[in-house]
Amino acid sequence: MKFLVTWKWKGKDGAEINKRFAKWKPVEGTKFLFPMHTVLGANKAFTITEGTDIETMVKNITPWTDVCTFKISPIVESRELVPQE
């Protein structure tokens, strides 16, 4: 399953986030389909991932929840929503 993961942080936490990111490793079962840390503007970023389930995505963000606010959205391809004849 694919997921859009967005997150934001307070400017004061930027140095701590960079320090952690240098040492961080994704949990097993996660594949990044877009760069791991694409900045959208001031203190906001996103990535697109693929994993077995939402629990895997939650395990990836857990070490960051004290300095970032996350939103995880499943990505469903439009073909999956249209009944096939």
Secondary structure, 3 states (H helix, E strand, C coil): CEEEEEEEECHHHHHHHHHHHHHCCCCCCEEECCCCCEEEECCEEEEEEEECCHHHHHHHHHHHCCCEEEEEEEECCHHHHCCCC
